[in-house]
Amino acid sequence: MTTNIPQTNEPHVTDAEANLELKEIEGLSQGQIVRKRFFRHWGAVTSMIVLALIVILAFTSVGISAGPVRIPGWWAWDWTQNPRPVNGGTPSWEHPFGQDSIGKDLFALVMRGTQQSLMIMVLVGLIGATIGIVIGALSGFFRGWVDSVLMRFTDVIITIPFIVIGAVIGSTFGKLGAFVLAIVLGLFSWTGLARLVRGEFLSLREREFVDAARVAGASNGRIIFKHILPNAMGVIIVNTTLLMAGAILAETGLSFLGFGVQPPDTSLGLIISLNQEAFQTRPWLFWWPGAFIIVIALCINFIGDGLRDAFDPRQKRMPSERAMRQADVAAADAAALRGHEAEDPAFAATADGQAPGPDARAPRAEGDTAGDRGDRDRG
């Protein structure tokens, strides 16, 4: 009776594959290992390329405008110009994305909105990550009353719905421009990252390298920023990318509700909000800003996924296909050699690793002359 063992399709990593992974990263620094693992994540690499192309397109097409400073771009139209509508604003060679109800070029509007959304995303990520790292690090390292005060303050911020905070912030600071709006949003978007950093510091502060640094006379600041923080960078970077993706969606929602960026400036959410009544008659006014919102958010999420795989040393990673094929060929050759040695005792290795010589024959009992006659006949 045979027992059938069910086979699963779940990927697993054998000892041989783990050894191949160790050989591939042997002699590399931590930064080189992270880059090698990140560039093996095709989704993250593709997303990074797409996001870079979007950034280049947005900032070179309609130029850069920051207060009195104005650098023109290569696109013929500006987001503030009102040319005469062509064919009712439908997409054409002159206006490939179409025109809105008053004749503004939609491509110029979308590029300007992409600039504003990207700026808000980056500023919110930087400010939120900085505040979250500081509060989480201090809370997790010192514990005690410091942990209690900082975490209770964090809990108070978390209990307030973000949409309420965003509406108040947008209605108050939205008219001051996207830059001020991004700064204020960043001051309230650090809570989740702070709790994650606190958990990492609570775990890492009990490790042996922290005790060794403390015995060596390192100060608390040096232990936090030179020893513990670099080991928590994986969690920090990954969650910062997720924070940035959430920031662009939050800004879009606030602008759609009328609490975000205000005219005469624009953003992707504001473009959709101003043209929501034309959804049935001119749907292209929604397609392009919505597509850019989705693509940017997906790119940030895929990049964060690739960074998570690159920074997390506990995850098993499959070696490359070429390395696996080479390992399979080497294993097949070794198996064939072992089978040949098992069939032909003349190739069996002795204890010292040498093949047996002509005198290394089995002893014979006295009076056994059959072997001698066979030897004489062979001679």
C-alpha positions, 0 to 999 in steps of 0.5 A: 500500500502506497501513501500519496503525499499531497503536493503543494504549489507554494514556493519554498527555499531549500538549503541549496538555494539558500547557499546560492543566495549566500554565495551571491551576496558574499563580500558585498556591503549592506548597501550593495546587497539592498541594491542587488535585491531591489533591482531584482524586483521587476515591479519596483524597478518598472515603477521607479522608471515610470515615476521618473518619466512622470516627474520629468514630463510634469516639470519640463512640459509646463515649466516650474512656477514658484512665486515670482520665479517662473521657468517656462517649459516646452509645451505651447500652452499654459495652465492659466491661458484660455485659448478658444475651444476647438471642436467643443473641447474634444481631444485634438492634435493641438490639445491632445488631452482636450479642453475644459469648459472655458478652453484651458488646455487639459494637458497643461492643467494635468501637468501642473496638477501632477507637479502640485500632487508630487510636491505635496507627496514628497513634503508630507513624506519628509515631514511625517517621517521626521516627526514619526522617527523622532517620537517613535525612537525616543518613546521606544528607547527611553520607555517609562514616563517618556513612552507614556507621554509620547504615546498618549499624545499619539493616541489623541492624534490618532483618535481624531478622524483624518478627514476632519483634520484634513477638512479643517487644515484645507479650509484654513491653509488651502488658499495659501498654496500647496506648499503650506498645505503640504507642511500642515498635512505633514504635521498630522500624518506621522502617527502610524510611523511613530508607533512602528518605529517605537516597536522596532526600538523596543525590540532592538534596544535589547540586542547584544550590540546595544549592550556592547555599545553601552559598555564601550561608553557610547552616549544615548544619542550615539546608540540611537542614531548610530546603532539602532536607527540604521537597523530600523531603516527598512521599516522606516523607508517602507512605511514612508513610501506608504505614507507618501502614497496615502498623502497624494490620495488624501490631497486628491480627496481634499481637493475634490471636496473643495478643501485642498488646493484652491484656484487659480492654482490647480491639482489633480483632485481639483481638476476632477472636482471642477469638471464633475458635472461634465462626466456624461458629456466630456469624460476625458476631463476625468480620464487623464487626471484620474489615470495620473493619480492611480499610476503615481499611487501604484508606483509608490506602492510597488516601490515600497514593496520592493524596498521591503523585500530588499531591506528585510533579511528574514525573507527567503529569496529565490536565487536567479534562474541562471544560478539555479540551472548551474546548480542543477547541472552541477548536482546532476554531474555529481550524482552521475559520478557517484553512480559510476563509482558505485558500479565500478569499485576500481574508481572507489576512493580510499580513506586518503582520497586515492584510488586503490592500487594494484596491491590493494586486493582482498587477502586470500586464505592459505591454499587458495591457488585458484587466484594464482592460476588466474594470475599466471594465465593473465600473465 
